[in-house]
Amino acid sequence: MRYSVGIIGGGQLARMMHQAAIGLGIDVRLLAEAEGVSAAQVIPDAFVGDYTAYDDLARFARDVQVVTFDHEHVPTKHLRALEGVEVRPGPDALQYAQDKADMRIRLSALGIDCPDFVVCDDADDAVHFGEERGWPIILKTSRGGYDGKGVWKIDDAAQVAEVFANKPEFSAGEPVRIVAEEFIDFARELSALVVRSQSGQVVAYPISESVQKDGICVETTTPAPGLDPDRAAELQATAIRIAAELGVVGVLAVELMEARDGRIVVNELAMRPHNTGHWSIDGAVTSQFDNHIRAVLDLPLGAPDMLAPVVVMSNVLGGSVEDLTGALQHVYARDRHAHAHLYGKEVRPGRKVGHVTCLGDDVADVRRRARHAANHLMGIEDD
């Protein structure tokens, strides 16, 4: 029997899912947004189409067992209309990764600790929230935002008016709302990553600490330094509970903020392999990509155990270096234990074009190695 998975979206996540599928003997079909995108370079069965168009989705989904995602922006109404193919995660779960307003309402109903929030009908609702809670506040578009886009720190009513005057009305055919949230003075960001199969088996990876710059993840350290083991277990249990309550199949990344007073709240959800789990390719017994493919096909999940006491992943963002493969000569000559992953993307300023993972025993040393390698690939001199 041949197993087949269709992946919607042609970015690096699909590229790395395909790499995992090869070892499992699984066929992959890709719905790419354009010729030559990252995943289309390595997946022979690539179909170029519009993921917001039902006809393209239906043609793409023929002859695959299950459809999964490189991103969460596919209209759920189209996914519900697909016949003869399993969609994992399903649209009933996916809506909570697509719509931040729905997500906040549902998680709050489950008693999950989130920032205080209100879904705004108009600018007056946001102004009232800011005056009642105290400025600053955070405003977010309910749909369409990623990597810091669609998120604003707001200091007064005038800035509220500007956001509402320029907000999009629709994203992928769905209405966009504005969510106002309390501003969390956080000490750091964390990520709880779990994988749940169709039959309900779940594995939880160690909690990671992530570093964001301009809304983009630039580094993760696993396990999160200084996090109390009991608290880490509680966060893993919370992520497992969210996955079960929402019916997630595949990877669920629960992005968290740890406030300076120790409170930890849920910030975002992602229902596909996640940047904060890239370390697992080289640093875990079973990578998040391998387990995601297994989960959507309901195969037994692999162990998430770490292969070293500390694993650091540093993202490579587009900089002054265009020949990334050539630049690996220095990276590997200096550190033969480094692991570099390049995404086949044209180098553009600030664009994620790869990542480097290093393993070891000492947090400071492993961070130094990973940062040096990533900096070299970006053309940045170490401090």
C-alpha positions as CSV (number, residue, x, y, z in Angstrom):
1,M,0.0,0.0,0.0
2,R,1.3,3.5,-0.9
3,Y,0.7,6.2,1.7
4,S,0.3,9.7,0.4
5,V,0.1,13.2,1.9
6,G,-0.9,16.4,0.3
7,I,0.7,19.6,1.7
8,I,-0.8,23.0,1.1
9,G,1.8,25.7,1.0
10,G,5.3,25.7,-0.6
11,G,7.5,27.1,2.1
12,Q,10.4,25.6,4.1
13,L,8.0,23.7,6.5
14,A,6.6,21.7,3.5
15,R,10.2,21.2,2.3
16,M,11.2,19.7,5.7
17,M,8.0,17.7,5.9
18,H,8.9,16.1,2.6
19,Q,12.4,15.3,3.9
20,A,10.8,13.4,6.8
21,A,8.3,11.6,4.5
22,I,11.1,10.2,2.3
23,G,12.4,8.1,5.2
24,L,8.9,6.8,5.9
25,G,8.3,5.8,2.3
26,I,5.4,8.3,1.9
27,D,4.5,10.0,-1.3
28,V,4.0,13.8,-1.0
29,R,2.0,16.1,-3.3
30,L,2.4,19.8,-3.0
31,L,0.0,22.7,-3.6
32,A,2.5,25.5,-4.3
33,E,1.8,29.2,-4.6
34,A,4.3,29.7,-7.4
35,E,6.9,27.8,-9.5
36,G,10.2,27.3,-7.8
37,V,9.2,28.1,-4.2
38,S,11.2,26.4,-1.4
39,A,9.3,23.1,-1.3
40,A,8.6,22.9,-5.0
41,Q,12.4,22.7,-5.6
42,V,12.5,19.2,-3.9
43,I,8.9,17.8,-4.3
44,P,8.5,16.4,-7.9
45,D,4.7,16.2,-7.6
46,A,4.0,19.9,-7.3
47,F,0.8,21.6,-8.4
48,V,0.8,25.4,-8.7
49,G,-2.5,26.9,-7.6
50,D,-4.4,29.3,-5.4
51,Y,-5.1,27.9,-1.9
52,T,-8.0,30.3,-1.5
53,A,-9.7,28.9,-4.7
54,Y,-11.9,25.8,-4.0
55,D,-11.4,24.4,-7.5
56,D,-7.6,24.4,-7.1
57,L,-7.9,22.8,-3.7
58,A,-10.2,20.0,-5.0
59,R,-8.0,19.2,-8.0
60,F,-4.9,19.2,-5.8
61,A,-6.5,16.9,-3.2
62,R,-7.4,14.1,-5.6
63,D,-5.6,10.9,-5.1
64,V,-4.1,11.7,-1.7
65,Q,-5.1,10.1,1.5
66,V,-4.8,13.2,3.8
67,V,-4.2,16.9,3.4
68,T,-2.1,18.9,5.8
69,F,-0.5,22.4,5.9
70,D,2.6,24.5,5.6
71,H,0.5,27.5,6.8
72,E,-3.0,28.0,8.4
73,H,-4.5,30.5,5.9
74,V,-6.7,28.1,3.8
75,P,-10.4,29.1,4.1
76,T,-12.1,26.6,6.4
77,K,-15.3,26.7,4.3
78,H,-13.3,25.2,1.4
79,L,-11.8,22.5,3.6
80,R,-15.2,21.5,4.9
81,A,-16.4,21.1,1.3
82,L,-13.6,18.8,0.2
83,E,-14.9,15.2,-0.3
84,G,-13.1,11.9,-0.2
85,V,-10.0,13.1,1.6
86,E,-9.1,13.6,5.3
87,V,-8.0,17.1,6.3
88,R,-5.6,17.1,9.3
89,P,-5.8,19.2,11.3
90,G,-9.5,19.5,10.4
91,P,-11.2,22.9,9.9
92,D,-13.0,22.8,13.2
93,A,-9.5,22.8,14.9
94,L,-7.8,25.0,12.3
95,Q,-10.1,27.9,12.9
96,Y,-8.5,28.5,16.3
97,A,-5.1,28.9,14.7
98,Q,-6.6,31.1,11.9
99,D,-8.7,33.5,14.0
100,K,-7.2,35.0,17.2
101,A,-10.6,36.2,18.4
102,D,-12.0,32.7,18.2
103,M,-8.9,31.3,19.9
104,R,-9.0,33.8,22.8
105,I,-12.7,33.1,23.4
106,R,-12.3,29.3,23.3
107,L,-9.2,29.1,25.4
108,S,-10.7,31.4,28.0
109,A,-13.8,29.2,28.2
110,L,-11.5,26.3,28.9
111,G,-9.9,28.1,31.8
112,I,-6.6,28.5,30.0
113,D,-4.6,31.5,31.2
114,C,-4.5,34.2,28.4
115,P,-4.0,37.9,28.5
116,D,-7.2,39.9,29.3
117,F,-8.8,40.8,26.0
118,V,-11.9,42.1,24.2
119,V,-13.0,41.5,20.7
120,C,-13.8,45.0,19.3
121,D,-16.8,46.0,17.3
122,D,-15.3,49.4,16.7
123,A,-12.5,51.7,17.7
124,D,-14.5,52.9,20.7
125,D,-14.3,49.4,22.2
126,A,-10.5,49.4,22.0
127,V,-10.3,52.9,23.5
128,H,-12.5,51.9,26.4
129,F,-10.4,48.8,27.0
130,G,-7.2,51.0,27.0
131,E,-8.7,53.5,29.4
132,E,-10.0,50.8,31.7
133,R,-6.9,48.6,31.6
134,G,-4.4,51.4,31.3
135,W,-2.1,52.1,28.3
136,P,-0.3,50.7,26.5
137,I,-2.4,47.9,25.1
138,I,-1.9,45.4,22.2
139,L,-4.1,45.4,19.1
140,K,-4.1,42.4,16.8
141,T,-6.0,41.6,13.6
142,S,-7.9,38.4,14.2
143,R,-6.7,36.9,10.9
144,G,-3.9,37.1,8.5
145,G,-1.1,38.3,10.8
146,Y,2.3,36.5,11.1
147,D,5.9,37.2,12.1
148,G,4.9,40.4,13.9
149,K,2.6,41.6,11.1
150,G,-0.9,42.6,12.2
151,V,0.2,43.4,15.8
152,W,0.6,46.9,17.3
153,K,1.6,48.2,20.7
154,I,-0.8,51.1,21.3
155,D,-0.1,54.0,23.6
156,D,-3.2,56.2,23.2
157,A,-6.6,56.7,21.5
158,A,-5.1,58.4,18.4
159,Q,-3.1,55.2,17.6
160,V,-6.3,53.1,18.0
161,A,-8.0,55.2,15.3
162,E,-5.1,54.8,12.9
163,V,-5.2,51.0,13.3
164,F,-9.0,50.8,12.7
165,A,-8.7,53.2,9.7
166,N,-6.2,50.9,8.0
167,K,-7.3,47.4,9.0
168,P,-8.2,44.9,6.2
169,E,-11.8,43.9,6.0
170,F,-11.2,40.3,4.9
171,S,-8.4,37.8,4.9
172,A,-8.7,34.8,2.5
173,G,-12.4,35.6,2.3
174,E,-13.1,35.7,6.0
175,P,-13.9,38.8,8.0
176,V,-11.1,40.4,10.0
177,R,-11.8,41.7,13.5
178,I,-9.6,43.6,15.9
179,V,-8.7,42.1,19.3
180,A,-7.5,44.3,22.1
181,E,-5.3,42.7,24.8
182,E,-3.5,43.7,27.9
183,F,0.1,44.6,27.4
184,I,2.2,41.8,29.1
185,D,5.6,43.0,30.3
186,F,7.2,39.7,29.6
187,A,10.6,38.5,30.6
188,R,10.8,35.9,27.9
189,E,8.8,33.8,25.4
190,L,8.4,30.1,25.6
191,S,7.0,27.4,23.3
192,A,5.2,24.2,24.3
193,L,5.2,21.9,21.3
194,V,3.1,18.7,21.2
195,V,2.0,16.2,18.5
196,R,-1.3,14.4,18.5
197,S,-2.3,11.6,16.2
198,Q,-5.8,10.9,14.8
199,S,-6.2,8.1,17.3
200,G,-5.3,10.3,20.2
201,Q,-1.7,9.4,20.9
202,V,0.3,12.4,22.1
203,V,4.0,13.2,22.6
204,A,5.3,16.4,24.2
205,Y,8.7,18.0,23.4
206,P,10.7,19.8,26.1
207,I,9.7,23.5,26.6
208,S,11.8,25.8,24.5
209,E,12.7,29.4,25.1
210,S,12.5,31.6,22.0
211,V,14.0,35.0,21.2
212,Q,12.0,37.3,18.9
213,K,13.3,40.3,17.0
214,D,10.9,42.5,15.1
215,G,8.2,39.8,15.5
216,I,10.4,37.1,14.0
217,C,11.9,34.2,15.9
218,V,15.7,34.4,15.7
219,E,16.7,31.7,18.2
220,T,15.5,28.9,20.4
221,T,17.1,27.2,23.4
222,T,15.9,23.8,24.5
223,P,15.1,23.1,27.3
224,A,14.2,26.6,28.4
225,P,17.0,27.6,30.8
226,G,16.0,28.0,34.5
227,L,12.4,26.8,34.0
228,D,11.3,24.8,37.0
229,P,10.7,21.1,35.9
230,D,7.3,21.0,37.6
231,R,6.3,24.2,35.8
232,A,7.5,22.8,32.5
233,A,5.4,19.7,33.1
234,E,2.4,21.9,33.7
235,L,2.9,23.7,30.5
236,Q,3.3,20.5,28.6
237,A,0.1,19.2,30.1
238,T,-1.7,22.5,29.1
239,A,-0.6,22.1,25.5
240,I,-1.7,18.4,25.5
241,R,-5.1,19.5,26.9
242,I,-5.5,22.2,24.3
243,A,-4.7,19.7,21.5
244,A,-7.3,17.3,22.8
245,E,-10.0,19.9,23.5
246,L,-9.6,21.4,20.0
247,G,-9.2,18.1,18.2
248,V,-5.8,19.0,16.7
249,V,-4.2,16.3,14.6
250,G,-0.5,16.9,13.9
251,V,1.8,19.4,15.5
252,L,0.4,22.0,17.9
253,A,2.8,24.8,19.0
254,V,1.5,26.8,22.0
255,E,3.4,30.1,22.1
256,L,3.7,31.5,25.6
257,M,4.8,34.6,27.4
258,E,6.4,34.5,30.8
259,A,5.7,37.8,32.6
260,R,8.2,39.3,35.0
261,D,6.0,38.3,37.9
262,G,6.2,34.7,36.9
263,R,2.7,34.4,35.3
264,I,2.7,32.5,32.0
265,V,0.0,33.1,29.5
266,V,-0.9,31.7,26.0
267,N,0.0,34.1,23.2
268,E,-0.6,32.2,20.0
269,L,-1.4,28.8,18.6
270,A,0.1,27.2,15.5
271,M,-1.2,23.9,14.0
272,R,1.6,22.8,11.8
273,P,5.4,22.3,12.3
274,H,6.7,25.4,13.9
275,N,9.9,27.4,13.9
276,T,10.4,26.8,17.6
277,G,10.5,23.0,16.9
278,H,13.2,23.1,14.2
279,W,15.8,22.1,16.8
280,S,14.2,18.7,16.9
281,I,15.6,17.7,13.4
282,D,19.1,17.3,14.8
283,G,18.4,17.5,18.5
284,A,15.6,14.9,19.2
285,V,15.1,11.2,18.7
286,T,12.2,12.0,16.4
287,S,11.8,15.4,14.7
288,Q,8.6,17.5,14.7
289,F,8.4,16.9,11.0
290,D,8.6,13.1,11.2
291,N,6.0,13.1,14.0
292,H,3.7,15.4,12.1
293,I,3.7,13.1,9.0
294,R,3.1,10.1,11.3
295,A,0.3,11.9,13.2
296,V,-1.7,12.9,10.1
297,L,-1.5,9.3,8.8
298,D,-2.2,7.9,12.3
299,L,1.1,6.0,12.5
300,P,2.7,5.5,15.9
301,L,4.5,8.6,17.1
302,G,8.2,8.6,17.8
303,A,10.0,9.6,21.0
304,P,10.6,13.3,21.5
305,D,13.6,12.8,23.8
306,M,16.6,15.1,23.4
307,L,19.9,13.9,22.1
308,A,21.9,16.3,24.2
309,P,21.4,18.3,27.4
310,V,21.2,21.6,25.4
311,V,20.1,22.3,21.8
312,V,20.2,25.8,20.3
313,M,18.7,26.7,17.0
314,S,19.6,30.1,15.3
315,N,17.6,31.3,12.3
316,V,19.5,32.6,9.3
317,L,17.8,35.7,8.0
318,G,18.7,37.2,4.7
319,G,21.7,39.5,4.9
320,S,24.8,40.4,2.9
321,V,25.7,36.8,2.0
322,E,24.2,35.5,-1.2
323,D,26.2,32.3,-1.6
324,L,24.9,30.5,1.5
325,T,26.2,27.1,0.4
326,G,29.7,28.5,-0.2
327,A,29.6,30.2,3.2
328,L,29.2,26.8,4.8
329,Q,32.9,26.2,4.1
330,H,33.7,28.4,7.1
331,V,30.8,27.2,9.2
332,Y,31.8,23.5,9.0
333,A,35.5,24.1,9.1
334,R,35.1,26.0,12.4
335,D,32.5,23.6,13.9
336,R,32.2,20.1,12.5
337,H,29.3,19.4,15.0
338,A,27.1,22.3,13.6
339,H,24.0,21.4,11.6
340,A,23.0,23.8,8.9
341,H,19.7,23.7,6.9
342,L,19.2,26.0,3.9
343,Y,15.8,26.5,2.4
344,G,16.6,27.2,-1.3
345,K,15.2,30.7,-1.0
346,E,16.5,33.9,-2.7
347,V,18.2,36.0,-0.2
348,R,16.2,39.1,0.8
349,P,16.8,41.3,3.9
350,G,15.2,39.8,7.0
351,R,13.8,36.7,5.1
352,K,14.1,33.3,6.8
353,V,16.5,31.5,4.5
354,G,17.8,28.8,6.8
355,H,18.8,27.8,10.3
356,V,21.7,26.3,12.3
357,T,21.4,23.9,15.2
358,C,24.1,23.1,17.7
359,L,24.1,20.6,20.6
360,G,26.1,20.4,23.7
361,D,26.3,20.5,27.5
362,D,26.7,24.2,28.3
363,V,24.0,26.8,27.4
364,A,26.5,29.7,26.8
365,D,28.8,27.6,24.7
366,V,26.1,26.1,22.5
367,R,24.5,29.5,22.0
368,R,27.9,31.0,21.0
369,R,28.5,28.3,18.4
370,A,25.0,28.5,16.9
371,R,25.0,32.3,16.8
372,H,28.5,32.4,15.2
373,A,27.4,30.1,12.4
374,A,24.2,31.9,11.8
375,N,25.9,35.3,11.9
376,H,28.5,34.2,9.3
377,L,25.7,33.1,7.0
378,M,24.1,36.5,7.4
379,G,27.4,38.4,7.0
380,I,27.4,39.7,10.5
381,E,30.5,40.0,12.6
382,D,30.3,38.6,16.1
383,D,30.4,41.1,19.0
